Protein backbone atom coordinates (compact mmCIF):
# COMPACT_ATOMS: atom_id res chain seq x y z
CA UNK A 1 0.00 0.00 0.00
CA UNK A 2 2.85 2.37 0.72
CA UNK A 3 4.03 2.22 -2.88
CA UNK A 4 0.56 3.20 -4.12
CA UNK A 5 0.36 6.10 -1.66
CA UNK A 6 3.80 7.34 -2.61
CA UNK A 7 2.91 7.07 -6.32
CA UNK A 8 -0.31 9.01 -5.72
CA UNK A 9 1.56 11.62 -3.69
CA UNK A 10 4.18 11.94 -6.43
CA UNK A 11 1.51 12.42 -9.12
CA UNK A 12 -0.20 15.06 -6.95
CA UNK A 13 3.07 16.93 -6.57
CA UNK A 14 3.71 16.79 -10.30
CA UNK A 15 0.20 18.05 -11.08
CA UNK A 16 0.73 21.13 -8.92
CA UNK A 17 3.98 22.13 -10.62
CA UNK A 18 3.63 25.21 -12.81
CA UNK A 19 3.55 24.50 -16.50
CA UNK A 20 5.34 26.58 -19.08
CA UNK A 21 3.03 28.43 -21.37
CA UNK A 22 3.93 28.91 -24.99
CA UNK A 23 1.37 31.68 -25.44
CA UNK A 24 2.60 35.23 -25.73
CA UNK A 25 2.03 37.44 -22.71
CA UNK A 26 -1.03 39.63 -23.01
CA UNK A 27 -0.69 43.37 -23.17
CA UNK A 28 -2.41 45.40 -20.46
CA UNK A 29 -5.74 46.85 -21.48
CA UNK A 30 -5.72 50.56 -22.20
CA UNK A 31 -8.76 52.80 -22.11
CA UNK A 32 -9.36 54.87 -25.18
CA UNK A 33 -10.88 58.30 -24.73
CA UNK A 34 -13.67 57.14 -27.04
CA UNK A 35 -14.59 54.08 -24.99
CA UNK A 36 -18.12 54.06 -23.55
CA UNK A 37 -16.85 53.97 -19.98
CA UNK A 38 -14.76 57.11 -20.40
CA UNK A 39 -17.53 58.98 -22.22
CA UNK A 40 -20.05 57.98 -19.55
CA UNK A 41 -17.70 59.19 -16.81
CA UNK A 42 -16.77 62.49 -18.49
CA UNK A 43 -20.23 63.62 -19.67
CA UNK A 44 -21.51 64.73 -16.22
CA UNK A 45 -18.23 66.51 -15.54
CA UNK A 46 -18.42 68.43 -18.82
CA UNK A 47 -22.07 69.36 -18.24
CA UNK A 48 -21.35 70.56 -14.70
CA UNK A 49 -18.43 72.67 -15.90
CA UNK A 50 -20.54 74.13 -18.69
CA UNK A 51 -23.31 74.98 -16.23
CA UNK A 52 -20.81 76.59 -13.85
CA UNK A 53 -19.32 78.64 -16.67
CA UNK A 54 -22.72 79.86 -17.84
CA UNK A 55 -23.71 80.67 -14.25
CA UNK A 56 -20.53 82.65 -13.60
CA UNK A 57 -20.89 84.56 -16.86
CA UNK A 58 -24.53 85.34 -16.05
CA UNK A 59 -23.47 86.85 -12.73
CA UNK A 60 -20.47 88.78 -14.07
CA UNK A 61 -21.75 90.15 -17.39
CA UNK A 62 -24.53 92.70 -16.98
CA UNK A 63 -27.39 91.72 -19.24
CA UNK A 64 -31.17 91.77 -19.31
CA UNK A 65 -31.35 88.01 -19.82
CA UNK A 66 -29.40 86.96 -16.72
CA UNK A 67 -32.40 85.11 -15.31
CA UNK A 68 -32.59 82.93 -18.42
CA UNK A 69 -28.85 82.29 -18.26
CA UNK A 70 -29.06 81.22 -14.63
CA UNK A 71 -31.94 78.91 -15.52
CA UNK A 72 -29.87 77.37 -18.31
CA UNK A 73 -26.93 76.95 -15.94
CA UNK A 74 -29.16 75.25 -13.37
CA UNK A 75 -30.55 72.93 -16.02
CA UNK A 76 -27.05 71.93 -17.13
CA UNK A 77 -25.97 71.22 -13.56
CA UNK A 78 -29.15 69.25 -12.85
CA UNK A 79 -28.59 67.23 -16.02
CA UNK A 80 -25.05 66.47 -14.90
CA UNK A 81 -26.33 65.32 -11.52
CA UNK A 82 -28.90 63.08 -13.18
CA UNK A 83 -26.29 61.48 -15.42
CA UNK A 84 -23.85 61.00 -12.57
CA UNK A 85 -26.42 59.24 -10.38
CA UNK A 86 -25.81 55.52 -10.08
CA UNK A 87 -28.78 53.37 -11.03
CA UNK A 88 -27.58 50.50 -8.87
CA UNK A 89 -27.28 47.97 -11.68
CA UNK A 90 -23.83 46.53 -12.39
CA UNK A 91 -22.23 47.38 -15.72
CA UNK A 92 -21.09 44.65 -18.05
C-alpha positions as a Markdown table, in Angstrom:
| # | Residue | x | y | z |
|---|---|---|---|---|
| 1 | Unk | 0.0 | 0.0 | 0.0 |
| 2 | Unk | 2.9 | 2.4 | 0.7 |
| 3 | Unk | 4.0 | 2.2 | -2.9 |
| 4 | Unk | 0.6 | 3.2 | -4.1 |
| 5 | Unk | 0.4 | 6.1 | -1.7 |
| 6 | Unk | 3.8 | 7.3 | -2.6 |
| 7 | Unk | 2.9 | 7.1 | -6.3 |
| 8 | Unk | -0.3 | 9.0 | -5.7 |
| 9 | Unk | 1.6 | 11.6 | -3.7 |
| 10 | Unk | 4.2 | 11.9 | -6.4 |
| 11 | Unk | 1.5 | 12.4 | -9.1 |
| 12 | Unk | -0.2 | 15.1 | -6.9 |
| 13 | Unk | 3.1 | 16.9 | -6.6 |
| 14 | Unk | 3.7 | 16.8 | -10.3 |
| 15 | Unk | 0.2 | 18.0 | -11.1 |
| 16 | Unk | 0.7 | 21.1 | -8.9 |
| 17 | Unk | 4.0 | 22.1 | -10.6 |
| 18 | Unk | 3.6 | 25.2 | -12.8 |
| 19 | Unk | 3.6 | 24.5 | -16.5 |
| 20 | Unk | 5.3 | 26.6 | -19.1 |
| 21 | Unk | 3.0 | 28.4 | -21.4 |
| 22 | Unk | 3.9 | 28.9 | -25.0 |
| 23 | Unk | 1.4 | 31.7 | -25.4 |
| 24 | Unk | 2.6 | 35.2 | -25.7 |
| 25 | Unk | 2.0 | 37.4 | -22.7 |
| 26 | Unk | -1.0 | 39.6 | -23.0 |
| 27 | Unk | -0.7 | 43.4 | -23.2 |
| 28 | Unk | -2.4 | 45.4 | -20.5 |
| 29 | Unk | -5.7 | 46.9 | -21.5 |
| 30 | Unk | -5.7 | 50.6 | -22.2 |
| 31 | Unk | -8.8 | 52.8 | -22.1 |
| 32 | Unk | -9.4 | 54.9 | -25.2 |
| 33 | Unk | -10.9 | 58.3 | -24.7 |
| 34 | Unk | -13.7 | 57.1 | -27.0 |
| 35 | Unk | -14.6 | 54.1 | -25.0 |
| 36 | Unk | -18.1 | 54.1 | -23.6 |
| 37 | Unk | -16.9 | 54.0 | -20.0 |
| 38 | Unk | -14.8 | 57.1 | -20.4 |
| 39 | Unk | -17.5 | 59.0 | -22.2 |
| 40 | Unk | -20.1 | 58.0 | -19.5 |
| 41 | Unk | -17.7 | 59.2 | -16.8 |
| 42 | Unk | -16.8 | 62.5 | -18.5 |
| 43 | Unk | -20.2 | 63.6 | -19.7 |
| 44 | Unk | -21.5 | 64.7 | -16.2 |
| 45 | Unk | -18.2 | 66.5 | -15.5 |
| 46 | Unk | -18.4 | 68.4 | -18.8 |
| 47 | Unk | -22.1 | 69.4 | -18.2 |
| 48 | Unk | -21.3 | 70.6 | -14.7 |
| 49 | Unk | -18.4 | 72.7 | -15.9 |
| 50 | Unk | -20.5 | 74.1 | -18.7 |
| 51 | Unk | -23.3 | 75.0 | -16.2 |
| 52 | Unk | -20.8 | 76.6 | -13.9 |
| 53 | Unk | -19.3 | 78.6 | -16.7 |
| 54 | Unk | -22.7 | 79.9 | -17.8 |
| 55 | Unk | -23.7 | 80.7 | -14.3 |
| 56 | Unk | -20.5 | 82.7 | -13.6 |
| 57 | Unk | -20.9 | 84.6 | -16.9 |
| 58 | Unk | -24.5 | 85.3 | -16.1 |
| 59 | Unk | -23.5 | 86.9 | -12.7 |
| 60 | Unk | -20.5 | 88.8 | -14.1 |
| 61 | Unk | -21.8 | 90.1 | -17.4 |
| 62 | Unk | -24.5 | 92.7 | -17.0 |
| 63 | Unk | -27.4 | 91.7 | -19.2 |
| 64 | Unk | -31.2 | 91.8 | -19.3 |
| 65 | Unk | -31.3 | 88.0 | -19.8 |
| 66 | Unk | -29.4 | 87.0 | -16.7 |
| 67 | Unk | -32.4 | 85.1 | -15.3 |
| 68 | Unk | -32.6 | 82.9 | -18.4 |
| 69 | Unk | -28.8 | 82.3 | -18.3 |
| 70 | Unk | -29.1 | 81.2 | -14.6 |
| 71 | Unk | -31.9 | 78.9 | -15.5 |
| 72 | Unk | -29.9 | 77.4 | -18.3 |
| 73 | Unk | -26.9 | 77.0 | -15.9 |
| 74 | Unk | -29.2 | 75.3 | -13.4 |
| 75 | Unk | -30.5 | 72.9 | -16.0 |
| 76 | Unk | -27.1 | 71.9 | -17.1 |
| 77 | Unk | -26.0 | 71.2 | -13.6 |
| 78 | Unk | -29.1 | 69.3 | -12.9 |
| 79 | Unk | -28.6 | 67.2 | -16.0 |
| 80 | Unk | -25.1 | 66.5 | -14.9 |
| 81 | Unk | -26.3 | 65.3 | -11.5 |
| 82 | Unk | -28.9 | 63.1 | -13.2 |
| 83 | Unk | -26.3 | 61.5 | -15.4 |
| 84 | Unk | -23.8 | 61.0 | -12.6 |
| 85 | Unk | -26.4 | 59.2 | -10.4 |
| 86 | Unk | -25.8 | 55.5 | -10.1 |
| 87 | Unk | -28.8 | 53.4 | -11.0 |
| 88 | Unk | -27.6 | 50.5 | -8.9 |
| 89 | Unk | -27.3 | 48.0 | -11.7 |
| 90 | Unk | -23.8 | 46.5 | -12.4 |
| 91 | Unk | -22.2 | 47.4 | -15.7 |
| 92 | Unk | -21.1 | 44.6 | -18.0 |
